[in-house]
Amino acid sequence: MIKVNRFKLYGYLFITLVAVVYSLPNFYGESPAIQLNTPNKMNLTALKEDLSKLNISPVSIEEQEQSWLLKFDNTEAQLQSLKTLTSAHPNWITALNLANNTPQWLMNLGAVPMKLGLDLRGGVHFLLNVDTVPAITLRVNADIKDMHTEIRKDHIKNIRIKNKNNQIIINGDRGLANINHLILKFSDYTIVSQDDNQIRLALSPSAQNKLIQYTIDQTIQILNNRVNELGVSEALVQQQGDTMISVDLPGIQDTAKAKDLLGSNATISFQLVVPESRGSHIRPIGTKFYDYNQRKVLLSETPILTGSSITFAISNISDNGHAVQIRLGGGGETRFYRATAENVGEQLAVVYSEKKMSFNQQTQKKGWRVDTKVISVATINQALGNSFEINNLESAVYAEKLALLLRSGALTAPFEIVEETLIGPSMGQENIFKGMLSLAIGFILVNLFMLMYYRTFGLVADLALLLNLLFLMAMLSVLGNTLTLPGIAGIVLTVGMAVDANVLINERIREELKRGITLINSIDAGYNKAFATIVDANVTTLIVAFILFGLGSGTIKGFAITLILGLISSMVTSIYITRAIIEWLVTRFETINIGLK
């Protein structure tokens, strides 16, 4: 007689209970919502009064860390409210979203629903191609400056250094033997060519790859900052290939706004105005003319502060019109304070620069064009410290956009949007319906087949299949994996593959019973003999799934991760949990039907 290990059975029951708890949030559904960021801090009462004036009636209003979440009954009310809000408050940052309806007690346990990808939720997908050449140029130019410093320090004369196509060209009229020690200090460079009077250096492939990867990582970090400023929850920014970045913004339906705020290759700099007495007739070296308010202003080309030094920026309305309040903390504050202290009474210009992709008709090639404009010129009344404001801006929308870009940081490398996809919320709902329908049909057909062919053993296999789905949902929710349409395909495939183990076990048990062995011994032999075959079959599939996960990207990863988790879960439910249930049934009823003819 089989002795059931009660502790093992209780352990399986506990695991099942945990899986049920952590899969429950997926059954509560989601409500259409609007994520709302206001330039100025608002309390709940003030927000409700403002919404009431606009005839906007959300089901509920939730205060989040830096934003508000307005929930609605249906998508129509959500879209109409968004239109009203953006019209009444163009400087408020709004984004369409889906808010989960999970009870608070489940959320306190850390139970949250699965994240849904763009193809299921709707939103915008961008594929960005990052131009890493400017980063390499910046590095080479910085190293050339360091070389000049070293040469002056060592009192070496008649040496000229320049950058040509991102290679360092060192020329010496009287030979270059006295700079060999200098080249050794710059170990990231390799000698491309060398003769008596010229040495050509280039970044080594390893140093160049490190710099490119560092640039991509920085760009991803800045894009993440901008996504956070947009107020988009569950956005995904990840590297794809060597120089590509994929950006998924769930819930966003306004592609123009997303491109404008996310894809801006913009930064600002603070440059001193050169007085007319010094620059009216002959333009001094290191200065440049700019257009401002239908007149020319002459500015020093060397900025005294750049956007990278700004740690906080917020738009507001001051006595001088629309403004951006700025706080420094990213380095360069001392230099900025000293420069403004030395130039009290002089004028300071704020220069806005943005890189844009343009098509050159002559060369028939795409290239980067830098659009630069002076957005503010003001007199320095006193030395500027860590906090000041840029005022007299053209509009509230412009001030908010500038504040957002300053908060999130300037991009270290420009990029071009090479792919753009918009998926509407209705299409996402249709994809969910079709995916769930296919899963339900597959699940029911497999269950019916197992029940009809293996009777009680088939019923146990069906129960294991249900547990397999619960375990899979729980793992996807806990791991925070994003479920996509290919991910649902992976779950459907898992449903079909999960019963393979039970088919093998049941057929082994049937073979043992046909040989005249008792039911108890047949169950034991069936599970033991099928174990190696089941593990071998699943391990070979897991190897392929891990390769797909490692080499694939985007939707392929989504399919691979659900397949991997589904296979692991199916092995646990099919081998261990079904055995515990069947052994318990045998001890209670002594005989059970396996559909043996």
C-alpha positions as CSV (number, residue, x, y, z in Angstrom):
1,M,0.0,0.0,0.0
2,I,1.2,3.5,-0.9
3,K,2.1,5.7,2.0
4,V,1.3,9.3,1.1
5,N,3.8,11.8,2.4
6,R,1.5,14.4,4.0
7,F,4.2,17.0,4.4
8,K,4.9,16.8,0.7
9,L,1.2,17.1,-0.1
10,Y,0.8,20.1,2.2
11,G,3.8,21.6,0.6
12,Y,2.2,21.3,-2.9
13,L,-1.0,22.8,-1.5
14,F,0.9,25.7,-0.1
15,I,2.7,26.3,-3.4
16,T,-0.6,26.2,-5.2
17,L,-2.2,28.7,-2.7
18,V,0.8,31.1,-3.3
19,A,0.3,30.7,-7.1
20,V,-3.4,31.5,-6.8
21,V,-2.7,34.6,-4.7
22,Y,-0.1,36.0,-7.1
23,S,-2.2,35.2,-10.2
24,L,-5.4,36.7,-8.8
25,P,-4.5,40.4,-9.8
26,N,-4.8,39.3,-13.5
27,F,-8.5,38.6,-13.1
28,Y,-9.5,42.0,-11.7
29,G,-8.9,43.8,-15.0
30,E,-7.9,47.4,-15.8
31,S,-9.7,50.7,-16.1
32,P,-9.0,53.4,-18.7
33,A,-7.0,56.2,-17.0
34,I,-5.2,59.4,-17.5
35,Q,-1.7,60.0,-16.0
36,L,-1.5,63.7,-15.1
37,N,1.5,65.9,-14.2
38,T,0.9,69.5,-13.2
39,P,3.7,72.1,-13.4
40,N,2.7,73.4,-9.9
41,K,1.9,71.2,-7.0
42,M,-1.8,70.8,-6.5
43,N,-3.8,69.2,-3.7
44,L,-6.7,66.9,-4.2
45,T,-9.4,69.5,-3.5
46,A,-7.9,72.0,-6.0
47,L,-7.7,69.3,-8.6
48,K,-11.3,68.2,-8.1
49,E,-12.5,71.8,-8.4
50,D,-10.5,72.3,-11.6
51,L,-11.9,69.0,-13.1
52,S,-15.4,69.9,-12.0
53,K,-15.2,73.3,-13.9
54,L,-14.2,71.3,-17.0
55,N,-17.1,68.8,-16.5
56,I,-14.7,65.9,-16.1
57,S,-15.9,63.2,-13.8
58,P,-13.4,60.4,-13.2
59,V,-14.5,57.3,-11.2
60,S,-11.6,57.9,-8.8
61,I,-8.5,60.0,-8.4
62,E,-5.3,58.5,-7.0
63,E,-2.3,60.5,-5.9
64,Q,1.0,58.9,-7.0
65,E,4.6,59.8,-6.3
66,Q,4.8,62.7,-8.8
67,S,1.5,62.6,-10.6
68,W,-2.2,62.0,-10.4
69,L,-4.1,59.0,-11.9
70,L,-7.7,59.7,-13.1
71,K,-9.7,56.5,-13.6
72,F,-12.7,56.3,-16.0
73,D,-15.6,53.9,-16.7
74,N,-14.8,53.5,-20.4
75,T,-12.4,54.5,-23.1
76,E,-14.8,57.1,-24.7
77,A,-14.9,59.1,-21.4
78,Q,-11.1,58.7,-21.1
79,L,-10.4,60.1,-24.6
80,Q,-12.9,62.9,-24.3
81,S,-11.4,64.0,-20.9
82,L,-7.9,63.9,-22.3
83,K,-9.0,66.2,-25.2
84,T,-10.6,68.6,-22.7
85,L,-7.6,68.6,-20.4
86,T,-5.0,69.2,-23.1
87,S,-7.1,72.1,-24.5
88,A,-7.7,73.8,-21.1
89,H,-4.2,73.2,-19.7
90,P,-1.6,72.8,-22.6
91,N,1.3,73.0,-20.1
92,W,0.0,69.9,-18.1
93,I,1.7,66.6,-19.1
94,T,-1.0,64.0,-19.8
95,A,-0.8,60.4,-21.0
96,L,-3.4,57.8,-21.7
97,N,-2.9,54.8,-19.4
98,L,-4.6,51.6,-18.1
99,A,-4.8,51.4,-14.3
100,N,-5.1,48.0,-12.6
101,N,-8.0,47.4,-10.3
102,T,-6.1,45.1,-7.9
103,P,-7.4,45.3,-4.3
104,Q,-5.0,47.0,-1.8
105,W,-4.6,43.8,0.3
106,L,-3.1,42.0,-2.7
107,M,-0.9,44.9,-3.6
108,N,0.4,44.9,0.0
109,L,1.5,41.3,-0.6
110,G,3.4,42.4,-3.7
111,A,0.8,40.8,-6.0
112,V,0.5,42.8,-9.3
113,P,-0.9,41.9,-12.7
114,M,1.2,41.0,-15.7
115,K,2.5,43.9,-17.7
116,L,1.0,44.0,-21.2
117,G,3.0,44.8,-24.3
118,L,2.1,47.4,-26.9
119,D,0.3,44.9,-29.1
120,L,-2.1,44.1,-26.3
121,R,-2.4,47.5,-24.5
122,G,-1.9,49.9,-27.4
123,G,0.7,52.7,-27.6
124,V,3.7,53.9,-29.6
125,H,6.8,52.0,-30.6
126,F,10.0,53.9,-31.8
127,L,13.2,52.4,-33.1
128,L,16.1,54.8,-32.8
129,N,19.4,54.7,-34.6
130,V,22.0,56.4,-32.5
131,D,24.8,58.3,-34.3
132,T,27.9,57.5,-32.2
133,V,30.3,59.4,-34.5
134,P,29.9,62.8,-32.6
135,A,30.8,61.0,-29.3
136,I,34.0,59.6,-30.9
137,T,34.8,63.1,-32.3
138,L,34.3,64.6,-28.8
139,R,36.6,62.0,-27.3
140,V,39.4,62.6,-29.9
141,N,39.2,66.4,-29.5
142,A,39.4,66.1,-25.8
143,D,42.5,63.9,-26.1
144,I,44.1,66.4,-28.5
145,K,43.6,69.1,-25.8
146,D,45.3,66.8,-23.3
147,M,48.2,66.2,-25.7
148,H,48.6,70.0,-26.2
149,T,48.7,70.3,-22.4
150,E,51.4,67.6,-22.1
151,I,53.5,69.2,-24.8
152,R,53.4,72.6,-23.2
153,K,54.3,71.0,-19.8
154,D,57.3,69.2,-21.4
155,H,58.3,72.4,-23.3
156,I,58.3,70.6,-26.7
157,K,58.1,72.9,-29.6
158,N,57.3,72.7,-33.4
159,I,54.6,70.1,-32.9
160,R,51.2,70.5,-34.6
161,I,48.3,68.2,-33.7
162,K,44.9,68.0,-35.4
163,N,41.8,65.8,-35.9
164,K,41.2,64.5,-39.3
165,N,38.3,62.0,-39.8
166,N,38.6,61.1,-36.1
167,Q,42.2,60.3,-36.4
168,I,44.9,62.3,-34.5
169,I,47.6,63.7,-36.9
170,I,50.8,64.7,-35.2
171,N,53.2,66.7,-37.4
172,G,56.7,67.8,-36.4
173,D,59.1,69.8,-38.6
174,R,62.2,68.6,-36.7
175,G,61.2,65.0,-36.1
176,L,59.0,63.3,-33.6
177,A,61.5,61.3,-31.5
178,N,60.9,63.5,-28.5
179,I,57.1,62.6,-28.2
180,N,57.3,58.8,-28.0
181,H,56.7,59.0,-24.3
182,L,53.6,61.1,-24.9
183,I,52.0,58.5,-27.2
184,L,52.6,55.8,-24.6
185,K,50.4,57.8,-22.1
186,F,47.4,57.5,-24.5
187,S,47.2,53.7,-24.5
188,D,43.7,53.7,-26.1
189,Y,45.3,54.7,-29.4
190,T,47.1,52.6,-31.9
191,I,49.6,53.9,-34.6
192,V,48.0,53.8,-38.0
193,S,51.0,55.1,-39.9
194,Q,54.3,56.7,-39.0
195,D,57.3,58.4,-40.7
196,D,59.9,60.9,-39.7
197,N,57.7,64.0,-39.6
198,Q,54.1,62.6,-39.1
199,I,52.3,60.1,-36.8
200,R,48.7,59.1,-37.4
201,L,46.8,57.7,-34.4
202,A,43.4,56.1,-34.1
203,L,41.3,54.8,-31.3
204,S,41.8,51.0,-30.9
205,P,38.7,48.8,-31.8
206,S,38.3,47.8,-28.1
207,A,38.4,51.5,-26.9
208,Q,36.0,52.5,-29.7
209,N,33.6,49.7,-28.8
210,K,33.7,50.7,-25.1
211,L,33.0,54.3,-26.0
212,I,30.1,53.3,-28.3
213,Q,28.6,51.1,-25.6
214,Y,29.0,53.9,-23.0
215,T,27.3,56.3,-25.3
216,I,24.4,53.9,-25.9
217,D,24.1,53.3,-22.1
218,Q,24.0,57.1,-21.5
219,T,21.4,57.6,-24.2
220,I,19.2,54.9,-22.7
221,Q,19.5,56.5,-19.3
222,I,18.5,59.9,-20.6
223,L,15.6,58.5,-22.6
224,N,14.4,56.7,-19.4
225,N,14.6,60.1,-17.6
226,R,12.5,61.7,-20.4
227,V,10.0,58.8,-20.3
228,N,9.6,59.3,-16.6
229,E,9.0,63.0,-17.1
230,L,6.3,62.1,-19.7
231,G,4.5,60.2,-16.9
232,V,4.3,57.0,-18.8
233,S,4.1,53.9,-16.6
234,E,5.6,50.5,-17.7
235,A,7.5,52.0,-20.6
236,L,10.4,49.9,-22.0
237,V,13.7,51.4,-23.3
238,Q,16.3,48.8,-24.3
239,Q,19.2,48.4,-26.6
240,Q,18.6,46.5,-29.9
241,G,21.7,45.6,-31.9
242,D,24.9,47.7,-31.7
243,T,23.6,51.2,-32.1
244,M,19.8,50.8,-32.1
245,I,17.4,51.6,-29.1
246,S,13.9,50.4,-28.9
247,V,11.3,52.5,-27.0
248,D,7.8,51.3,-26.2
249,L,5.4,53.7,-24.6
250,P,2.2,51.9,-23.6
251,G,-1.0,54.1,-23.5
252,I,0.5,56.9,-25.5
253,Q,-1.6,57.7,-28.6
254,D,-0.2,61.2,-29.5
255,T,2.9,60.3,-31.6
256,A,3.7,63.9,-32.4
257,K,3.9,64.8,-28.7
258,A,5.9,61.7,-27.9
259,K,8.4,62.4,-30.7
260,D,8.6,66.1,-29.7
261,L,9.4,65.4,-26.1
262,L,11.3,62.1,-26.3
263,G,13.1,62.6,-29.6
264,S,14.5,66.1,-29.2
265,N,18.3,66.2,-29.6
266,A,18.3,69.5,-27.8
267,T,20.4,71.2,-25.1
268,I,21.1,74.7,-23.8
269,S,24.2,76.7,-23.0
270,F,24.8,80.0,-21.2
271,Q,27.1,82.3,-23.2
272,L,28.4,85.8,-22.5
273,V,27.3,88.6,-24.9
274,V,30.4,90.4,-26.4
275,P,29.7,94.2,-26.1
276,E,29.5,96.2,-29.3
277,S,32.6,98.2,-28.5
278,R,34.6,95.0,-28.7
279,G,32.8,93.3,-31.5
280,S,30.9,95.8,-33.7
281,H,33.5,96.1,-36.5
282,I,35.9,93.2,-36.3
283,R,34.6,89.9,-35.0
284,P,37.1,88.7,-32.4
285,I,38.3,85.1,-32.5
286,G,36.1,82.7,-30.5
287,T,32.9,84.7,-31.1
288,K,29.8,84.3,-33.3
289,F,26.8,86.3,-34.4
290,Y,23.3,85.1,-33.6
291,D,19.8,86.3,-34.4
292,Y,17.7,87.5,-31.5
293,N,14.5,89.6,-31.7
294,Q,15.3,90.8,-35.2
295,R,18.8,91.9,-34.4
296,K,22.3,90.5,-34.3
297,V,24.0,89.7,-31.0
298,L,27.7,88.7,-30.7
299,L,28.3,85.9,-28.3
300,S,31.4,84.2,-27.0
301,E,31.5,80.6,-28.4
302,T,32.8,79.2,-25.1
303,P,29.8,78.6,-22.8
304,I,30.2,79.4,-19.1
305,L,27.5,76.7,-18.2
306,T,25.9,73.8,-20.1
307,G,22.7,71.9,-19.6
308,S,24.6,69.0,-18.0
309,S,25.0,71.1,-14.8
310,I,21.3,71.4,-14.3
311,T,19.7,69.1,-11.7
312,F,16.2,70.6,-11.5
313,A,14.0,72.8,-13.7
314,I,10.3,73.6,-13.5
315,S,8.2,76.0,-15.6
316,N,6.2,78.8,-13.9
317,I,4.9,82.3,-14.5
318,S,7.0,85.2,-13.1
319,D,6.7,89.0,-13.4
320,N,8.6,88.8,-16.7
321,G,6.3,86.3,-18.3
322,H,6.7,82.5,-18.8
323,A,9.8,81.3,-17.1
324,V,11.8,78.2,-16.1
325,Q,13.2,78.0,-12.5
326,I,16.6,76.3,-12.5
327,R,18.7,74.7,-9.8
328,L,22.4,73.6,-10.4
329,G,24.2,70.7,-8.9
330,G,25.7,68.7,-11.7
331,G,29.2,70.4,-11.7
332,G,30.4,73.7,-13.1
333,E,28.6,75.9,-10.5
334,T,31.8,77.5,-9.2
335,R,32.9,78.4,-12.6
336,F,29.5,79.8,-13.4
337,Y,29.4,81.9,-10.2
338,R,32.9,83.3,-10.9
339,A,32.1,84.1,-14.5
340,T,28.9,86.0,-13.6
341,A,30.6,87.8,-10.7
342,E,33.3,89.0,-13.1
343,N,30.8,90.2,-15.6
344,V,28.2,92.0,-13.5
345,G,26.5,94.6,-15.7
346,E,27.2,92.6,-18.9
347,Q,24.6,90.6,-20.7
348,L,24.2,86.8,-20.6
349,A,22.5,84.8,-23.4
350,V,20.7,81.5,-23.2
351,V,21.3,79.5,-26.4
352,Y,19.0,76.6,-27.4
353,S,20.6,74.1,-29.8
354,E,18.9,71.2,-31.4
355,K,20.3,68.6,-33.9
356,K,17.9,67.6,-36.6
357,M,18.2,65.0,-39.4
358,S,18.0,66.7,-42.9
359,F,18.4,65.6,-46.5
360,N,21.2,67.2,-48.5
361,Q,19.9,67.7,-52.1
362,Q,23.5,68.1,-53.5
363,T,25.1,65.0,-51.9
364,Q,21.7,63.1,-51.9
365,K,22.6,62.0,-48.3
366,K,21.1,62.4,-44.9
367,G,23.1,64.4,-42.4
368,W,22.7,66.2,-39.1
369,R,21.8,69.9,-39.1
370,V,22.2,72.0,-35.9
371,D,19.5,74.6,-35.4
372,T,20.6,77.2,-32.9
373,K,18.7,80.2,-31.5
374,V,19.0,82.6,-28.7
375,I,16.0,82.2,-26.4
376,S,16.9,84.9,-23.8
377,V,19.3,87.8,-23.3
378,A,19.4,89.4,-19.9
379,T,21.7,91.7,-17.9
380,I,23.7,90.1,-15.1
381,N,22.7,92.2,-12.0
382,Q,24.6,90.0,-9.5
383,A,26.7,86.9,-9.3
384,L,24.4,83.9,-10.1
385,G,24.5,81.0,-7.6
386,N,22.9,77.6,-7.6
387,S,19.3,78.9,-8.3
388,F,18.0,81.3,-10.9
389,E,15.4,81.5,-13.7
390,I,15.2,82.0,-17.4
391,N,12.3,84.3,-18.1
392,N,10.4,86.0,-20.9
393,L,9.9,82.8,-22.8
394,E,7.4,82.7,-25.7
395,S,4.7,80.4,-24.3
396,A,3.7,78.1,-21.4
397,V,4.1,75.1,-23.7
398,Y,7.6,76.1,-24.7
399,A,8.6,76.8,-21.1
400,E,7.3,73.3,-20.0
401,K,9.1,71.6,-22.9
402,L,12.4,73.4,-22.1
403,A,12.0,72.5,-18.4
404,L,11.4,68.8,-19.2
405,L,14.5,68.7,-21.5
406,L,16.7,70.3,-18.8
407,R,15.4,68.0,-16.1
408,S,16.0,64.8,-18.1
409,G,19.4,65.9,-19.5
410,A,21.0,66.5,-22.9
411,L,21.7,63.6,-25.2
412,T,25.3,62.7,-25.6
413,A,24.7,61.5,-29.2
414,P,22.0,62.4,-31.7
415,F,19.6,59.8,-33.0
416,E,17.2,59.3,-35.9
417,I,13.8,57.7,-35.6
418,V,14.0,54.9,-38.2
419,E,10.8,53.1,-37.3
420,E,7.5,54.3,-35.8
421,T,4.4,52.2,-35.0
422,L,1.1,53.3,-33.5
423,I,-1.2,50.6,-32.0
424,G,-4.7,51.8,-30.9
425,P,-6.3,50.7,-27.7
426,S,-9.1,49.0,-29.6
427,M,-6.6,46.9,-31.6
428,G,-4.9,46.0,-28.4
429,Q,-8.3,44.8,-26.9
430,E,-8.9,42.8,-30.1
431,N,-5.5,41.1,-29.8
432,I,-6.2,40.2,-26.2
433,F,-9.6,38.7,-27.1
434,K,-8.2,36.6,-30.0
435,G,-5.2,35.5,-27.9
436,M,-7.4,34.5,-25.0
437,L,-9.9,32.8,-27.3
438,S,-7.2,30.7,-28.9
439,L,-5.9,29.8,-25.4
440,A,-9.4,28.8,-24.2
441,I,-10.1,26.7,-27.2
442,G,-6.7,24.9,-26.9
443,F,-7.2,24.4,-23.2
444,I,-10.7,23.0,-23.5
445,L,-9.9,20.6,-26.4
446,V,-6.8,19.2,-24.6
447,N,-8.8,18.8,-21.4
448,L,-11.6,16.9,-23.3
449,F,-9.1,14.6,-25.0
450,M,-7.3,13.7,-21.8
451,L,-10.6,13.2,-19.9
452,M,-12.1,10.9,-22.6
453,Y,-8.9,8.9,-23.2
454,Y,-7.5,8.5,-19.7
455,R,-10.6,9.0,-17.5
456,T,-9.6,9.7,-13.9
457,F,-5.9,10.0,-14.8
458,G,-6.9,12.4,-17.5
459,L,-8.9,14.5,-15.0
460,V,-5.8,14.7,-12.8
461,A,-3.8,15.7,-15.9
462,D,-6.4,18.4,-16.6
463,L,-6.1,19.7,-13.1
464,A,-2.3,19.8,-13.5
465,L,-2.8,21.8,-16.7
466,L,-4.9,24.3,-14.9
467,L,-2.3,24.6,-12.1
468,N,0.3,25.0,-14.8
469,L,-1.5,28.1,-16.1
470,L,-1.8,29.5,-12.6
471,F,1.9,28.9,-11.9
472,L,2.8,30.5,-15.2
473,M,0.6,33.6,-14.6
474,A,2.0,33.9,-11.0
475,M,5.6,33.7,-12.3
476,L,5.0,36.3,-15.1
477,S,3.4,38.6,-12.6
478,V,6.2,38.3,-9.9
479,L,9.0,38.6,-12.4
480,G,7.5,41.7,-14.0
481,N,7.7,40.2,-17.5
482,T,5.9,42.0,-20.2
483,L,3.3,39.8,-21.9
484,T,2.9,40.2,-25.7
485,L,0.9,38.5,-28.4
486,P,3.8,36.1,-29.2
487,G,3.9,35.5,-25.4
488,I,0.3,34.3,-25.5
489,A,1.4,32.0,-28.4
490,G,4.1,30.6,-26.1
491,I,1.4,29.9,-23.4
492,V,-0.8,28.2,-26.0
493,L,2.1,26.1,-27.1
494,T,2.9,25.3,-23.4
495,V,-0.7,24.0,-23.0
496,G,-0.2,21.5,-25.8
497,M,3.3,20.5,-24.6
498,A,2.4,20.3,-20.9
499,V,0.2,17.2,-21.3
500,D,3.0,15.3,-23.2
501,A,4.5,14.3,-19.8
502,N,1.2,13.0,-18.6
503,V,0.6,11.1,-21.8
504,L,4.0,9.4,-21.4
505,I,3.4,8.6,-17.7
506,N,-0.1,7.3,-18.4
507,E,1.0,5.1,-21.3
508,R,3.8,3.7,-19.1
509,I,1.3,2.9,-16.4
510,R,-1.0,1.2,-19.0
511,E,1.9,-0.9,-20.2
512,E,2.7,-2.1,-16.6
513,L,-1.0,-2.8,-16.0
514,K,-1.2,-4.9,-19.2
515,R,1.7,-7.0,-17.9
516,G,-0.4,-7.9,-14.8
517,I,1.3,-5.7,-12.3
518,T,-0.8,-4.1,-9.6
519,L,-2.1,-0.5,-9.9
520,I,0.1,0.7,-7.0
521,N,3.3,-0.8,-8.5
522,S,2.3,0.3,-12.0
523,I,2.0,3.9,-10.9
524,D,5.4,3.8,-9.2
525,A,7.0,2.2,-12.3
526,G,5.2,4.5,-14.7
527,Y,6.5,7.7,-13.1
528,N,10.0,6.3,-12.5
529,K,10.5,5.0,-16.1
530,A,8.9,8.1,-17.8
531,F,11.0,10.5,-15.7
532,A,14.2,10.4,-17.7
533,T,12.3,10.7,-21.1
534,I,10.3,13.7,-19.9
535,V,13.4,15.5,-18.6
536,D,15.3,14.8,-21.8
537,A,12.5,16.1,-24.0
538,N,12.0,19.2,-21.9
539,V,15.7,20.0,-21.6
540,T,16.2,19.9,-25.3
541,T,13.3,22.3,-25.8
542,L,14.6,24.5,-23.0
543,I,18.0,24.8,-24.7
544,V,16.4,26.1,-27.9
545,A,14.2,28.5,-25.8
546,F,17.3,29.9,-24.0
547,I,19.0,30.4,-27.4
548,L,15.9,32.3,-28.6
549,F,15.9,34.4,-25.4
550,G,19.7,35.2,-25.6
551,L,19.9,36.0,-29.3
552,G,16.4,37.2,-30.0
553,S,14.9,40.6,-29.2
554,G,11.5,42.2,-28.5
555,T,8.7,39.8,-29.4
556,I,11.1,36.8,-29.8
557,K,12.2,37.3,-26.2
558,G,8.5,37.5,-25.1
559,F,7.8,34.1,-26.7
560,A,11.0,32.5,-25.3
561,I,10.4,33.6,-21.7
562,T,6.8,32.3,-21.6
563,L,8.0,29.0,-23.2
564,I,10.8,28.6,-20.6
565,L,8.6,29.4,-17.6
566,G,5.8,27.2,-19.0
567,L,8.1,24.2,-19.5
568,I,9.6,24.5,-16.0
569,S,6.1,24.8,-14.5
570,S,4.7,21.9,-16.6
571,M,7.5,19.6,-15.3
572,V,6.7,20.4,-11.7
573,T,2.9,19.9,-12.1
574,S,3.1,16.9,-14.4
575,I,5.7,14.9,-12.6
576,Y,5.3,15.8,-8.9
577,I,1.9,17.3,-8.3
578,T,0.0,14.7,-10.4
579,R,1.8,11.9,-8.7
580,A,0.9,13.2,-5.2
581,I,-2.8,13.6,-6.3
582,I,-2.9,10.1,-7.8
583,E,-1.3,8.4,-4.8
584,W,-3.7,10.2,-2.5
585,L,-6.7,9.0,-4.7
586,V,-5.4,5.4,-4.7
587,T,-5.1,5.4,-0.8
588,R,-8.7,6.8,-0.6
589,F,-10.5,4.7,-3.4
590,E,-8.0,1.8,-3.9
591,T,-8.8,1.7,-7.6
592,I,-9.1,4.5,-10.2
593,N,-9.9,4.4,-13.9
594,I,-7.1,4.9,-16.4
595,G,-9.2,4.1,-19.5
596,L,-7.6,0.8,-20.1
597,K,-9.3,-1.3,-22.8
